[in-house]
Amino acid sequence: MKKTVLVVDDQPHIVRLIQVNLEKEGFQVSTAGDGVEGLAKAHELKPDLIILDVIMPRKDGFEVLRKSKRIRS
């Protein structure tokens, strides 16, 4: 079973770069364009790993990290 990685960044070219490289390594990759969407996907998918940008609109990476830690608890 493939491990799932959620990539959250507001810069589409960065997201795509990370996504392509992770998929080449055999990971299943889901993406989000901002912190709000990323947090919703984290709740939905419960990924094995979340890669977060720090500076994003609506919710920054630190806030998403704090809130996503509660998902696993």
N, C-alpha and C positions, 0 to 999 in steps of 0.2 A: 504494500500500500504506500502510495506517494505521501510524503510529508507536505503539509500545506503552509505556504508563506503568504502573508498579507503585506503588500507594499503600499504605504500611504505617503503621498507627496503631491504637492500642487503643481509640479512641473512635469508635464506629460513625457518629455524626452528622457528625463531621469527615470521615471517609472518604467518606461519601455526598455531602457538599457538594463535595468535591474531584472525586469521580468524575463527578457530574452536569455540572459545569462543563467538565471536560476532554472528556467525551463530546460536549457541545455544540460544542466546537471541533474535533471530528473525530478525537480520539485513541481508541485501543482501551485500555481501562483494566481492570487486574486489581487485586485488593485482598487485603490480609492483615491479620489482627487483632493480630499480635505479631511480634517479631523473628525467632523460630524459623520461623514460617510464611512470613514475608517472605523470609528467606534461601532457604528451599526453593523458593519461587516464582521468586526471582531466578535460581537455578540452572536451573530448568525452562524459564522463558520467555526469559531473556536480554533483558530489556526495554531500550528505548532510554533510559529515564529512570526513576529510583526516587525517590519522595518519601517521606522517612522522618520519623517523630516521633522525638524524642530519648529521651524517657522512656517506656519500654514494659516490660511484664513479659517474663521469660525471657531476652531479649537486647535491650539498648538500641540505639538508632539508630546510635551510634558503632561498636559492635561489628559490626552488620550492614553498615555502610559499609565497614569494614576488610575484612571477609570477602568482600563482594560485588565489591570491586575486583579480587580474584584471579580472578573468573569471566571477566572480559574479557581478562585477561593471557594 
